[in-house]
């Protein structure tokens, strides 16, 4: 074989090795990217579930406190309505001072 053939063959083998290494690196990069995306998605899903649980707990606390406050207000309103059964002031006064 002549020197040119040997040089061409060596250059072809070198080019095949370089392209093989580049393809392997690209494949490993894609695997890592997919794994990182999956990990980040899982963390985001867990975080969203935690936030939803916190919001639900806060909503329950708010509803409980609101119901308790309304219950107290209802009792006050009912008691006030029971106490004031007859009107105190009447509109049929006989004289200017409001005395009968």
Backbone as JSON Lines, residues from 0, in Angstrom:
{"i":0,"aa":"X","n":[0.84,-1.18,0.0],"ca":[0.0,0.0,0.0],"c":[0.88,1.24,0.0]}
{"i":1,"aa":"X","n":[0.4,2.17,-0.69],"ca":[1.19,3.38,-0.76],"c":[0.92,4.24,0.47]}
{"i":2,"aa":"X","n":[1.71,5.23,0.61],"ca":[1.62,6.13,1.74],"c":[0.3,6.9,1.73]}
{"i":3,"aa":"X","n":[-0.19,7.25,0.57],"ca":[-1.45,7.99,0.47],"c":[-2.64,7.15,0.94]}
{"i":4,"aa":"X","n":[-2.6,5.87,0.58],"ca":[-3.68,4.97,1.02],"c":[-3.65,4.81,2.54]}
{"i":5,"aa":"X","n":[-2.47,4.67,3.09],"ca":[-2.36,4.52,4.55],"c":[-2.84,5.8,5.25]}
{"i":6,"aa":"X","n":[-2.42,6.95,4.69],"ca":[-2.85,8.21,5.28],"c":[-4.37,8.39,5.16]}
{"i":7,"aa":"X","n":[-4.95,8.04,4.06],"ca":[-6.4,8.13,3.85],"c":[-7.15,7.19,4.77]}
{"i":8,"aa":"X","n":[-6.61,5.97,4.92],"ca":[-7.25,5.0,5.81],"c":[-7.18,5.48,7.27]}
{"i":9,"aa":"X","n":[-6.04,6.0,7.69],"ca":[-5.88,6.52,9.05],"c":[-6.81,7.71,9.26]}
{"i":10,"aa":"X","n":[-6.92,8.57,8.27],"ca":[-7.81,9.72,8.37],"c":[-9.27,9.28,8.47]}
{"i":11,"aa":"X","n":[-9.64,8.25,7.72],"ca":[-11.01,7.72,7.78],"c":[-11.32,7.12,9.14]}
{"i":12,"aa":"X","n":[-10.35,6.35,9.7],"ca":[-10.54,5.76,11.02],"c":[-10.65,6.86,12.08]}
{"i":13,"aa":"X","n":[-9.8,7.87,11.96],"ca":[-9.85,8.98,12.91],"c":[-11.19,9.72,12.82]}
{"i":14,"aa":"X","n":[-11.67,9.96,11.62],"ca":[-12.96,10.64,11.44],"c":[-14.09,9.79,12.01]}
{"i":15,"aa":"X","n":[-14.02,8.47,11.82],"ca":[-15.05,7.58,12.37],"c":[-15.03,7.62,13.89]}
{"i":16,"aa":"X","n":[-13.84,7.61,14.49],"ca":[-13.73,7.68,15.95],"c":[-14.28,9.01,16.48]}
{"i":17,"aa":"X","n":[-13.94,10.12,15.84],"ca":[-14.41,11.43,16.29],"c":[-15.92,11.51,16.17]}
{"i":18,"aa":"X","n":[-16.47,11.06,15.05],"ca":[-17.92,11.13,14.89],"c":[-18.62,10.19,15.87]}
{"i":19,"aa":"X","n":[-18.02,9.03,16.15],"ca":[-18.58,8.11,17.14],"c":[-18.58,8.74,18.53]}
{"i":20,"aa":"X","n":[-17.49,9.4,18.89],"ca":[-17.43,10.07,20.2],"c":[-18.45,11.19,20.29]}
{"i":21,"aa":"X","n":[-18.61,11.95,19.22],"ca":[-19.58,13.04,19.22],"c":[-21.01,12.5,19.36]}
{"i":22,"aa":"X","n":[-21.32,11.43,18.65],"ca":[-22.66,10.85,18.75],"c":[-22.91,10.29,20.15]}
{"i":23,"aa":"X","n":[-21.89,9.66,20.73],"ca":[-22.04,9.12,22.09],"c":[-22.26,10.26,23.09]}
{"i":24,"aa":"X","n":[-21.5,11.34,22.95],"ca":[-21.66,12.49,23.84],"c":[-23.04,13.12,23.7]}
{"i":25,"aa":"X","n":[-23.53,13.24,22.48],"ca":[-24.86,13.8,22.25],"c":[-25.92,12.9,22.87]}
{"i":26,"aa":"X","n":[-25.74,11.59,22.75],"ca":[-26.7,10.63,23.33],"c":[-26.69,10.72,24.86]}
{"i":27,"aa":"X","n":[-25.53,10.82,25.46],"ca":[-25.43,10.95,26.92],"c":[-26.05,12.27,27.39]}
{"i":28,"aa":"X","n":[-25.85,13.33,26.61],"ca":[-26.44,14.62,26.96],"c":[-27.96,14.52,26.96]}
{"i":29,"aa":"X","n":[-28.51,13.89,25.95],"ca":[-29.96,13.74,25.88],"c":[-30.49,12.9,27.04]}
{"i":30,"aa":"X","n":[-29.79,11.84,27.39],"ca":[-30.21,11.02,28.54],"c":[-30.22,11.85,29.82]}
{"i":31,"aa":"X","n":[-29.16,12.62,30.02],"ca":[-29.09,13.47,31.2],"c":[-30.17,14.53,31.21]}
{"i":32,"aa":"X","n":[-30.45,15.11,30.06],"ca":[-31.49,16.13,29.97],"c":[-32.86,15.54,30.29]}
{"i":33,"aa":"X","n":[-33.14,14.35,29.77],"ca":[-34.42,13.7,30.04],"c":[-34.54,13.35,31.52]}
{"i":34,"aa":"X","n":[-33.45,12.85,32.11],"ca":[-33.48,12.51,33.54],"c":[-33.68,13.76,34.4]}
{"i":35,"aa":"X","n":[-32.99,14.85,34.05],"ca":[-33.13,16.09,34.82],"c":[-34.54,16.66,34.67]}
{"i":36,"aa":"X","n":[-35.09,16.6,33.47],"ca":[-36.45,17.09,33.25],"c":[-37.45,16.28,34.07]}
{"i":37,"aa":"X","n":[-37.26,14.97,34.1],"ca":[-38.17,14.12,34.89],"c":[-38.04,14.43,36.38]}
{"i":38,"aa":"X","n":[-36.81,14.63,36.85],"ca":[-36.6,14.94,38.26],"c":[-37.23,16.29,38.63]}
{"i":39,"aa":"X","n":[-37.03,17.28,37.79],"ca":[-37.61,18.6,38.05],"c":[-39.13,18.54,38.01]}
{"i":40,"aa":"X","n":[-39.68,17.8,37.06],"ca":[-41.14,17.66,36.99],"c":[-41.69,17.0,38.24]}
{"i":41,"aa":"X","n":[-40.99,15.98,38.73],"ca":[-41.44,15.3,39.95],"c":[-41.39,16.26,41.15]}
{"i":42,"aa":"X","n":[-40.31,17.05,41.25],"ca":[-40.2,18.01,42.35],"c":[-41.29,19.08,42.26]}
{"i":43,"aa":"X","n":[-41.59,19.54,41.05],"ca":[-42.65,20.53,40.88],"c":[-44.01,19.95,41.25]}
{"i":44,"aa":"X","n":[-44.24,18.69,40.9],"ca":[-45.52,18.05,41.25],"c":[-45.64,17.92,42.77]}
{"i":45,"aa":"X","n":[-44.55,17.53,43.43],"ca":[-44.59,17.43,44.9],"c":[-44.83,18.8,45.53]}
{"i":46,"aa":"X","n":[-44.16,19.82,45.0],"ca":[-44.33,21.17,45.52],"c":[-45.76,21.66,45.32]}
{"i":47,"aa":"X","n":[-46.33,21.38,44.16],"ca":[-47.71,21.78,43.9],"c":[-48.67,21.07,44.84]}
{"i":48,"aa":"X","n":[-48.41,19.79,45.1],"ca":[-49.27,19.04,46.02],"c":[-49.16,19.6,47.44]}
{"i":49,"aa":"X","n":[-47.94,19.96,47.86],"ca":[-47.75,20.56,49.19],"c":[-48.49,21.89,49.28]}
{"i":50,"aa":"X","n":[-48.35,22.72,48.26],"ca":[-49.03,24.02,48.26],"c":[-50.54,23.85,48.29]}
{"i":51,"aa":"X","n":[-51.05,22.88,47.54],"ca":[-52.49,22.63,47.54],"c":[-52.96,22.19,48.92]}
{"i":52,"aa":"X","n":[-52.16,21.33,49.58],"ca":[-52.52,20.89,50.92],"c":[-52.51,22.07,51.9]}
{"i":53,"aa":"X","n":[-51.52,22.95,51.78],"ca":[-51.46,24.13,52.65],"c":[-52.66,25.05,52.41]}
{"i":54,"aa":"X","n":[-53.01,25.25,51.15],"ca":[-54.17,26.09,50.84],"c":[-55.45,25.47,51.38]}
{"i":55,"aa":"X","n":[-55.55,24.16,51.26],"ca":[-56.75,23.48,51.75],"c":[-56.86,23.61,53.27]}
{"i":56,"aa":"X","n":[-55.73,23.44,53.96],"ca":[-55.74,23.57,55.42],"c":[-56.1,25.01,55.83]}
{"i":57,"aa":"X","n":[-55.55,25.99,55.13],"ca":[-55.86,27.39,55.44],"c":[-57.34,27.68,55.18]}
{"i":58,"aa":"X","n":[-57.87,27.12,54.11],"ca":[-59.28,27.31,53.8],"c":[-60.17,26.69,54.86]}
{"i":59,"aa":"X","n":[-59.8,25.5,55.32],"ca":[-60.59,24.85,56.37],"c":[-60.56,25.68,57.65]}
{"i":60,"aa":"X","n":[-59.39,26.19,58.01],"ca":[-59.28,27.01,59.21],"c":[-60.13,28.27,59.07]}
{"i":61,"aa":"X","n":[-60.07,28.9,57.91],"ca":[-60.86,30.11,57.68],"c":[-62.35,29.81,57.77]}
{"i":62,"aa":"X","n":[-62.79,28.73,57.13],"ca":[-64.21,28.37,57.16],"c":[-64.67,28.06,58.58]}
{"i":63,"aa":"X","n":[-63.81,27.37,59.33],"ca":[-64.16,27.04,60.72],"c":[-64.31,28.31,61.55]}
{"i":64,"aa":"X","n":[-63.35,29.21,61.44],"ca":[-63.41,30.47,62.2],"c":[-64.6,31.32,61.76]}
{"i":65,"aa":"X","n":[-64.86,31.36,60.47],"ca":[-65.99,32.13,59.97],"c":[-67.31,31.57,60.49]}
{"i":66,"aa":"X","n":[-67.45,30.24,60.49],"ca":[-68.67,29.62,61.0],"c":[-68.83,29.91,62.5]}
{"i":67,"aa":"X","n":[-67.72,29.85,63.24],"ca":[-67.78,30.14,64.67],"c":[-68.21,31.58,64.92]}
{"i":68,"aa":"X","n":[-67.65,32.51,64.16],"ca":[-68.01,33.92,64.31],"c":[-69.47,34.17,63.93]}
{"i":69,"aa":"X","n":[-69.92,33.56,62.86],"ca":[-71.32,33.73,62.44],"c":[-72.27,33.13,63.47]}
{"i":70,"aa":"X","n":[-71.87,32.03,64.06],"ca":[-72.7,31.41,65.09],"c":[-72.87,32.36,66.27]}
{"i":71,"aa":"X","n":[-71.8,33.02,66.67],"ca":[-71.87,33.99,67.76],"c":[-72.73,35.19,67.38]}
{"i":72,"aa":"X","n":[-72.63,35.66,66.16],"ca":[-73.43,36.8,65.72],"c":[-74.9,36.42,65.66]}
{"i":73,"aa":"X","n":[-75.2,35.23,65.21],"ca":[-76.59,34.8,65.14],"c":[-77.2,34.77,66.53]}
{"i":74,"aa":"X","n":[-76.45,34.27,67.49],"ca":[-76.97,34.22,68.86],"c":[-77.23,35.63,69.36]}
{"i":75,"aa":"X","n":[-76.35,36.56,69.09],"ca":[-76.54,37.94,69.52],"c":[-77.77,38.54,68.86]}
{"i":76,"aa":"X","n":[-77.94,38.32,67.58],"ca":[-79.1,38.87,66.88],"c":[-80.39,38.27,67.41]}
{"i":77,"aa":"X","n":[-80.4,36.97,67.66],"ca":[-81.6,36.33,68.17],"c":[-81.93,36.87,69.54]}
{"i":78,"aa":"X","n":[-80.92,37.04,70.4],"ca":[-81.17,37.57,71.73],"c":[-81.69,39.0,71.66]}
{"i":79,"aa":"X","n":[-81.16,39.81,70.79],"ca":[-81.61,41.2,70.67],"c":[-83.05,41.23,70.19]}
{"i":80,"aa":"X","n":[-83.39,40.38,69.24],"ca":[-84.76,40.35,68.75],"c":[-85.73,39.88,69.83]}
{"i":81,"aa":"X","n":[-85.32,38.99,70.7],"ca":[-86.2,38.52,71.76],"c":[-86.35,39.57,72.85]}
{"i":82,"aa":"X","n":[-85.3,40.32,73.13],"ca":[-85.37,41.32,74.2],"c":[-86.27,42.48,73.76]}
{"i":83,"aa":"X","n":[-86.11,42.97,72.58],"ca":[-86.89,44.12,72.11],"c":[-88.12,43.58,71.4]}
{"i":84,"aa":"X","n":[-89.2,43.39,72.17],"ca":[-90.43,42.87,71.58],"c":[-91.41,44.0,71.29]}
{"i":85,"aa":"X","n":[-91.43,45.05,72.11],"ca":[-92.37,46.16,71.92],"c":[-91.56,47.41,71.59]}
{"i":86,"aa":"X","n":[-92.07,48.26,70.73],"ca":[-91.33,49.49,70.42],"c":[-91.31,50.43,71.62]}
{"i":87,"aa":"X","n":[-90.19,51.04,71.87],"ca":[-90.03,51.92,73.02],"c":[-90.66,53.28,72.72]}
{"i":88,"aa":"X","n":[-90.44,53.8,71.54],"ca":[-90.96,55.12,71.17],"c":[-92.15,54.94,70.25]}
{"i":89,"aa":"X","n":[-93.17,55.77,70.48],"ca":[-94.35,55.72,69.63],"c":[-94.48,57.06,68.92]}
{"i":90,"aa":"X","n":[-95.16,57.05,67.83],"ca":[-95.28,58.26,67.04],"c":[-96.56,59.05,67.32]}
{"i":91,"aa":"X","n":[-97.33,58.71,68.34],"ca":[-98.59,59.42,68.6],"c":[-98.51,60.18,69.93]}
{"i":92,"aa":"X","n":[-97.59,61.12,70.02],"ca":[-97.47,61.95,71.22],"c":[-98.6,62.98,71.24]}
{"i":93,"aa":"X","n":[-99.03,63.34,72.42],"ca":[-100.15,64.26,72.55],"c":[-99.71,65.72,72.6]}
{"i":94,"aa":"X","n":[-98.54,66.0,73.18],"ca":[-98.1,67.39,73.26],"c":[-96.73,67.53,72.6]}
{"i":95,"aa":"X","n":[-96.2,68.76,72.59],"ca":[-94.95,69.04,71.91],"c":[-93.74,68.44,72.61]}
{"i":96,"aa":"X","n":[-93.82,68.24,73.91],"ca":[-92.68,67.69,74.65],"c":[-92.55,66.19,74.46]}
{"i":97,"aa":"X","n":[-93.53,65.53,73.94],"ca":[-93.49,64.09,73.76],"c":[-94.01,63.34,74.94]}
{"i":98,"aa":"X","n":[-94.66,64.05,75.87],"ca":[-95.21,63.4,77.05],"c":[-96.7,63.26,76.83]}
{"i":99,"aa":"X","n":[-97.28,62.22,77.29],"ca":[-98.7,62.0,77.14],"c":[-99.5,62.72,78.15]}
